[in-house]
């Protein structure tokens, strides 16, 4: 199974927005760019909400049927490991192998020796087309890369072969993710990671490195945009070279996780994928859930009341809700309004504080991030919450489609066209 050149991962916590999400891809196609959807939902999200991977598959299939979508689409087993993959085998056709926890694990001496020997041909100056200055490679460079990443690569191979033995290797797309760690991978490290994956015979089609800067949930990129632009371009060049050097799949492309709302770096991404005619996978992070809360608040009445209740409970349960996301949020609690204040707000106040519009003086990144991690509160409302989604469906659907197309698909893949 070969992934298309452009794809976007679209999470949908409660499985209500499949048609609205897919409508954005239909609109992109009407404007001349083909991007395929990848519905992604992690094991953690399924557990918190009380759903199963089969629910995500059903949502995707129903949206595709309703809109008559004739291109490819995928259901991603998002950030799975060997302990969590079984539930995803049947309904998924895209597997994100998360091996970040194995980075820095001690490889066996034999594995390290074999890897060092294989890569010894790169000792000296490693020149890669598209990168101005070559990389200085020594034996120690290779040994250090092996010590840091070989255990993670071995784990990726283990998970891949497990899935292939049960699903058939032609029936899914493989992504390898090393992004959920504290230290970014340099372009040269990415080169040696890809070298190791080729030796492990993992036919990865997307790879998700950790970049410099912060990719926080639901808010803009935090960091040096120029530095990211240079690093991203070098990573794309490394991937193009590694495909030829190691015989990796021609469809191999870079994947950016927590890529939603990173408006400041989208121009650089657009320039680079055009320059190299490169593919891209961008995985969004709960943006649809935030649009649901915005739509509820805009609707007023019970919808606004539920939005305020989600905020109030999230505020009171901050430590509990934040714990799984501490590496990908930066919430300044002292800047959060107390629930009693929020309860006095009208629809416009709530929406303007939550919607990602930096030009609006009410917009708060801390408020937005807190709502982002508060979906567990909504899940505990059960039918009350999903009924509210149905009641406000038109408003929510419009927001979901506009958000994916206008703020993501258009600037990334169409640029200024």
N, C-alpha and C positions, 0 to 999 in steps of 0.2 A: 504494500500500500504506500503510495507516494503522496506526500503532502503538497498542496499547491504553493505557489510562490509567496502569496500573501495570506495571512490568517490572523484572526483575533480571537483570543479566549474570552468568553462572555460568561461570567458567573451569574447565577440567578438563585439566590438563597431559597426562595419560596416557590419556585417553579411556575410562576404566573405570567412571566413576561416573554416567553419564547417567541411569540408572534411579533410583539413589539420590537424585540431585539433583531430578529431576522429581517424585519422591514427596513432596518437601517442598511443591511447588506444589499437588499434589493435596490435601494435608492443609490448606493454606491455604484452598483452595476449599471444603473440607468445613466450615471454620470461618467461611465467609461472605465471603471476599475473593478477588477474581480478580486474580491476578498472572501475567504471562506470562514464560516463560523465554527468555533470549537467551544461547545458548552462544557464548562469546567466546574467541578465541585469537589472539594477535598473530603477525606474521611472524617476529619474534625468537624466540618460544617454539617455533613450528614448526621453525625452523632448529636450535635447541638440542636439541630432542628427536628430530628426524628424522621428523616427520610432515608432512602436507599438509592444506590446508583441507578437502579431500574427506573426510578422516578425521573431522573435527569434524561435518560434515554427516551422515555415516553414523551417528555416535554419537547425534546428536539424533533422526534418523529412527527408529532402532531403539528408543530409549527411548520415544518417542511411540507407536510401534506396540505395544510390550509393555504399556504402561499404559493404552492406549486413550484417550490425551489428545486431546480433540476441539477444543480451543481453538487459538489461534495459537501459534507458536513461531518463533524466529529464530536464524540463525547469523550471527554478527558478524565481519566483517573488521576486526579490532580494531587501531586506531592505524595505519592504512595511509596511504601517500602515493602519488603518481603512479608512483614507481619500484617499488612493491611490490604494487600492486593487482591485477595481471593474474591471479595464481594464485587470487584470491578471487572473481573475477567470477561464475563459474558456480555454485559451492556456496553462496555467501552471499546473504542477502536483507536484510542490515543492514550498513551501512558507516560506521565511525567514521573520519571524515576528520581526521587529526591535522595541524594547521597551526601548531602552537606554534612551530616553528623559524622560521617566516616572520614572527612578531611583531617589529615594529621595523624590518622591511625598508622601504626607501625606495619609496613609491608614485610613479607618474608624476605630473607636475604637472597634467595634464589630469584624471586620476582624482581627485586631491585637490581640485581646483577644483570638479568636478562634485559630489563628496560634500559639500563645504562648502556649496555652493548648495542642495542638496537638504535639508540639515539646518538651514539658516538659520532656518526657521520655528520652531525650538525655542529660539532665542535669547531670554534672559530667564529666567523661572522655569518649569522643567519640572515640572508637577504630575502625579503618577501615583497613581491610586487605590490605597489600601492602604499608602502611604508618607506618614508624618506631615508631613515637611518636604520641600518641593520642591527640585529640583536647580538650582543657578545655572549657566546655560549662556551662554557667550560665544562669539564667533567663534573665539577662541583655543582654547576647550574642544573645539570641533568639529575644528579643524585638528590639534590634538594627538592626538585619537582617530584621525583619519584617518592621520596619520603612523605611528602605532603599530600599527594593525590592518588597514589597507586591503590591504597586500600579503598578509597571511594570508587575508583574505576572498577575494581574487582567486585564491589558490591553491585554496581550498575550491571555488570555482566551476569551476576547471579540472578538478579531480578529479571533481566531481559530474558534469559534462558528459561526461567520458570514460567513466564507469561507465554513465550513461544511454544513451550511444550504442551500447553493447555489450549492455546488459541490458534496456533499456527502462525509462523513468522510472517506470512504474507497478509495477515489480517489486521494489522495495527501499525500505528506510527509511534516511534520511540523518541522521547525527549529525555535528555539528561540534565538535571538541575543541580547546580552547585551554588545557588544564590543565597540560600538561607544560612549564611555564616557571617562572621564579623569582619573578615578581611577580604577585600576585593581581589580578584584574580587579574594579573597583568596580561596583556596580549601575548607575551612570550609564554607565560604559564598556560594560557589557553591552548597554545600550539602543542605543548607537551601533554596536556590533558587529552587532546584529540589524538595525539600519537598513541597514548596508552589505550584509549577506547578502540582504536583501529586494531590494536594487537589483541584486545579482548573480544573482537569481532561483534561489537555492538553497532548495528546499522542505524545509528542515531540520525534523525532528520532535523531536529532542533536541539540547540544547546543553550542553556540559560546560565551564563556566568553572573557573578556579582560584580557590579560596576562601582566605580568611585562615586561618592556622594550618597545621599539617603533617598531611598524609594519608599516613602511612607505611604500608608494606606489612604487613598482617596484625596491626597493633596499634591501640590506641585513638587517637582524635583527640588531637593535642597543640596546645593553644592555649586561647584564651579562649572558653568555650562560649557565654557570653552574646553576645559579639561575633559568633560564627558564626551564632547564632540570628537576630540582627537582620539580618545580611548575607544569609542564606538567605531570610528572609521578603521582604526587599526585592528580591532577584533573582526570586523567584516572582512578585511584583507587577509587576516590569518585563516579564517574559515575557507575562503576561496582557495588559498594556497594548500591548506591541509586536505581539501577534497582531492586535489591532484596528487599530492605527495603520498597520501596514505590510502588512496582508493576508497574514500568515504562516499556515501551517497551523494549524487549530484544535487539532490534537493536539500541538502543540509543548509540550515539557516540559523540566524541568531534569534533568541527568544528573550524578551524583556519582561520580567515579572514585576508585579505591582506597577504595571505600566500605565494604568489609567490616570488621567488628570495631570500627567507630566508635561503640561503645555509648553513650558519654556524650552524643552529639549526636542519637541516634535520637529521644528524646522531643521535641526541638525540631522535627525533621523531621516527625514525626507530627502535631504541633499545627499546623504551617504548611500541610501539604497538606490537612488537614481544614478549616482556616479558609478557604482559598481554593478548596476543592474542586479542587485542582491535581493534575496527574499527576506521576509521578516515575519516573526510571530510576536504579537504583543498580547500579554495576558492581563486582563483588567482585574481589578480587585474590589469587588463588591459595589461597583458604581451603580448597578441596577437597583440594589437594595436602597441606596441613598435616594435615588429617583423615586422609589416607592414612598419613602417618608416625605419627600418634598411634595409629591402628588397628594398625599393624604392631608398634609398641612394646607395646601392650596385649596382643597375641597371644603375646608372649614368643618363645623359641626363635630360629629363623632370622629372624622378623620383627623382633624386638628387635635382633638382631645387625646387620641391614641398616640400621635406624634409627640405630644407633650409628656405623656405617660412613659413612652420609651425613653425620652431624655431623662426624666426624673429618676427612673429606676436605674438607668445607666450611670447617672451621677452618684447615686447612693451605693451602687455595686461596682464602683470604678476598679478597685484592686482586683476583684474576681474576674471581671471582663477583660481587663488589660493584660493579665498574666500571660495568656498564650501569644500575645502580640507585642511584647515589650521591645523586640528588635526592629519593629516596623511601624511604631507609632511614636509621636513626640507631643504628648498632650500636657499643656501647662494648666494644671488644675486651678491655679489661682486666677486664671483668666476666664474660667467657666462661670456663667451666670448660675446662681442658685435656682433650684426648681421653682421656688415661690415667685421669683421674678419672671421666669419663662411662662408660668401659668397666666400671667397678665398679658402676654403677647397676643396680637392678632395673627392671622395667617401670613401677612406680608412680613412681619417681624421675624417669624420662625423661618420662612423660606429664604429670606435674604441672609440670615445668619448661617444657614446650612448650605445653600447653593454655592458651588465653586465659582465665584465671580470676584476676583481680586479688586476690581474697580469699585465694588460696593463697600461702603464704610462699615456695614454691619457684619460682613463676612468674617467668620472665625474659623481658623484651621483647627483649633482645639475642639470647638463645638462639633465640627464636621467629623473629626476623627473619633470622638466619643460616640456619636450616633453610628458611625461605621462599625464599631465593635459591639454595638448594642443589639444586634439582631437576635441574640439569644432571648432577650426580654420579649421581643415580638413573638418569637416561637412559643414562648410560654403562654401567650394569649390564645393560642390555638385558633379555633373557628372564629373568634371575635376579630382577630387580625385579618385572616384571609377573607372574611366576609367584607371587611372594610376595603380591602384591595379590590374586590369585585364591585363594590359600590362606587369606587372612585376610578374605575378601570380606564375610562376615556382620558382623563387628565393624566393619569400615570403613564399610560401607553404613549401618549404624545411626548412626554418628557423623556422616556426611555429611548425612543427612536431618535429624537433630536440629539440627546446626549451622545449616543454611540456614533451617529453620522456626523453631526456638526463639530463635535469637540474631539473626535478620535479618528474616524475613518477619513474624513476630508482633509484635515491638516497633515496627517501622516502619509497618506497615499496619493492625494491629489495636490497637496501643497497649495500654491497660490493660483492653481488653474481654476 
